[in-house]
Amino acid sequence: MHPLLLHGFGTSVRVSGHVLEVSNGTDGGRETFAAHQLPFDSVVVEGNSGTI
């Protein structure tokens, strides 16, 4: 199992076109993943704020 772990204040996940964008609100980092090349099999959200 290889989950995508989302945690921290201001973390967000969005789909733009055929790309998944994961942003970290605390340090401004951002990663993008092509639609058919996701290395994750699940998504885990930890915390009490953020946007999906």
TIRO-2110 file (N, C-alpha, C; in Angstrom, 1 decimal):
// TIRO-2110
0.8, -1.2, 0.0, N, 1, A
0.0, 0.0, 0.0, CA, 1, A
0.9, 1.2, 0.0, C, 1, A
0.6, 2.2, -0.9, N, 2, A
1.3, 3.4, -1.0, CA, 2, A
0.4, 4.6, -1.0, C, 2, A
0.0, 5.1, 0.2, N, 3, A
-1.0, 6.2, 0.3, CA, 3, A
-0.3, 7.6, 0.0, C, 3, A
-1.2, 8.5, -0.4, N, 4, A
-0.8, 10.0, -0.4, CA, 4, A
-1.3, 10.5, 0.9, C, 4, A
-0.4, 11.0, 1.7, N, 5, A
-0.7, 11.5, 3.0, CA, 5, A
-0.8, 13.0, 3.0, C, 5, A
-1.9, 13.6, 3.3, N, 6, A
-2.1, 15.0, 3.3, CA, 6, A
-2.2, 15.5, 4.8, C, 6, A
-1.3, 16.4, 5.2, N, 7, A
-1.4, 16.9, 6.5, CA, 7, A
-0.8, 18.3, 6.6, C, 7, A
-1.1, 19.1, 7.5, N, 8, A
-0.6, 20.4, 7.7, CA, 8, A
-1.6, 21.5, 7.3, C, 8, A
-1.5, 22.7, 7.8, N, 9, A
-2.4, 23.8, 7.6, CA, 9, A
-2.3, 24.2, 6.1, C, 9, A
-3.5, 24.4, 5.5, N, 10, A
-3.5, 24.9, 4.1, CA, 10, A
-3.2, 23.9, 3.0, C, 10, A
-3.1, 22.6, 3.3, N, 11, A
-2.9, 21.6, 2.3, CA, 11, A
-4.1, 21.5, 1.4, C, 11, A
-3.8, 21.4, 0.1, N, 12, A
-4.9, 21.3, -0.8, CA, 12, A
-4.6, 20.3, -2.0, C, 12, A
-5.6, 19.8, -2.5, N, 13, A
-5.5, 18.9, -3.7, CA, 13, A
-6.6, 19.3, -4.7, C, 13, A
-6.1, 19.4, -6.0, N, 14, A
-7.1, 19.8, -7.0, CA, 14, A
-6.7, 19.1, -8.3, C, 14, A
-7.7, 19.0, -9.2, N, 15, A
-7.4, 18.5, -10.5, CA, 15, A
-7.5, 19.6, -11.5, C, 15, A
-6.5, 19.8, -12.3, N, 16, A
-6.5, 20.8, -13.3, CA, 16, A
-6.1, 20.2, -14.7, C, 16, A
-7.1, 20.1, -15.6, N, 17, A
-6.9, 19.4, -16.8, CA, 17, A
-6.8, 17.9, -16.5, C, 17, A
-5.7, 17.3, -16.9, N, 18, A
-5.4, 15.9, -16.6, CA, 18, A
-4.3, 15.7, -15.6, C, 18, A
-4.2, 16.7, -14.7, N, 19, A
-3.1, 16.7, -13.7, CA, 19, A
-3.6, 16.9, -12.3, C, 19, A
-3.1, 16.1, -11.4, N, 20, A
-3.4, 16.2, -10.0, CA, 20, A
-2.4, 17.1, -9.3, C, 20, A
-2.8, 18.2, -8.7, N, 21, A
-1.9, 19.2, -8.0, CA, 21, A
-2.1, 19.1, -6.5, C, 21, A
-1.0, 18.9, -5.8, N, 22, A
-1.0, 18.8, -4.4, CA, 22, A
-0.1, 20.0, -3.9, C, 22, A
-0.7, 20.8, -3.1, N, 23, A
0.0, 22.0, -2.6, CA, 23, A
0.1, 22.0, -1.1, C, 23, A
1.2, 22.4, -0.6, N, 24, A
1.4, 22.5, 0.9, CA, 24, A
1.4, 24.0, 1.3, C, 24, A
0.4, 24.4, 2.1, N, 25, A
0.2, 25.7, 2.5, CA, 25, A
1.3, 26.3, 3.4, C, 25, A
2.0, 25.5, 4.1, N, 26, A
2.9, 26.0, 5.1, CA, 26, A
4.2, 26.4, 4.4, C, 26, A
4.7, 25.7, 3.5, N, 27, A
6.0, 26.1, 2.8, CA, 27, A
5.9, 26.5, 1.4, C, 27, A
4.6, 26.5, 0.8, N, 28, A
4.4, 26.9, -0.5, CA, 28, A
4.8, 25.8, -1.6, C, 28, A
5.2, 24.6, -1.2, N, 29, A
5.6, 23.6, -2.1, CA, 29, A
4.4, 23.1, -2.9, C, 29, A
4.7, 22.6, -4.1, N, 30, A
3.6, 22.0, -5.0, CA, 30, A
4.2, 20.9, -5.8, C, 30, A
3.4, 19.8, -5.9, N, 31, A
3.8, 18.7, -6.7, CA, 31, A
2.6, 18.4, -7.7, C, 31, A
3.0, 17.9, -8.9, N, 32, A
2.0, 17.6, -9.8, CA, 32, A
2.2, 16.2, -10.3, C, 32, A
1.1, 15.5, -10.6, N, 33, A
1.1, 14.1, -11.1, CA, 33, A
0.2, 13.9, -12.3, C, 33, A
0.7, 13.3, -13.3, N, 34, A
-0.1, 13.0, -14.5, CA, 34, A
-1.2, 12.0, -14.1, C, 34, A
-2.4, 12.1, -14.8, N, 35, A
-3.6, 11.4, -14.5, CA, 35, A
-3.3, 9.9, -14.4, C, 35, A
-2.6, 9.3, -15.4, N, 36, A
-2.4, 7.9, -15.5, CA, 36, A
-1.1, 7.4, -14.9, C, 36, A
-0.4, 8.3, -14.2, N, 37, A
0.9, 7.9, -13.6, CA, 37, A
0.9, 8.2, -12.1, C, 37, A
-0.2, 8.0, -11.4, N, 38, A
-0.2, 8.3, -10.0, CA, 38, A
0.5, 7.2, -9.2, C, 38, A
1.4, 7.5, -8.4, N, 39, A
2.1, 6.4, -7.6, CA, 39, A
1.4, 6.0, -6.3, C, 39, A
0.1, 6.5, -6.1, N, 40, A
-0.6, 6.3, -4.9, CA, 40, A
-1.8, 5.4, -5.1, C, 40, A
-2.1, 4.6, -4.1, N, 41, A
-3.3, 3.8, -4.3, CA, 41, A
-4.5, 4.2, -3.3, C, 41, A
-4.2, 5.2, -2.5, N, 42, A
-5.2, 5.8, -1.6, CA, 42, A
-4.8, 7.2, -1.1, C, 42, A
-5.7, 7.9, -0.5, N, 43, A
-5.5, 9.2, 0.0, CA, 43, A
-5.9, 9.2, 1.5, C, 43, A
-5.0, 9.7, 2.3, N, 44, A
-5.2, 9.8, 3.8, CA, 44, A
-5.1, 11.3, 4.1, C, 44, A
-6.2, 11.8, 4.7, N, 45, A
-6.2, 13.2, 5.2, CA, 45, A
-6.1, 13.2, 6.7, C, 45, A
-5.1, 13.9, 7.2, N, 46, A
-4.8, 14.0, 8.6, CA, 46, A
-4.9, 15.5, 9.0, C, 46, A
-5.7, 15.8, 10.0, N, 47, A
-5.8, 17.2, 10.4, CA, 47, A
-7.3, 17.7, 10.3, C, 47, A
-7.5, 19.0, 10.6, N, 48, A
-8.8, 19.5, 10.6, CA, 48, A
-9.0, 20.7, 9.7, C, 48, A
-8.1, 20.9, 8.8, N, 49, A
-8.3, 22.0, 7.8, CA, 49, A
-7.6, 21.6, 6.5, C, 49, A
-8.1, 22.2, 5.4, N, 50, A
-7.5, 22.0, 4.1, CA, 50, A
-8.6, 22.0, 3.1, C, 50, A
-8.2, 21.7, 1.8, N, 51, A
-9.2, 21.7, 0.7, CA, 51, A
-8.9, 20.5, -0.2, C, 51, A
-10.0, 19.8, -0.5, N, 52, A
-9.9, 18.7, -1.5, CA, 52, A
-10.9, 19.1, -2.6, C, 52, A
END
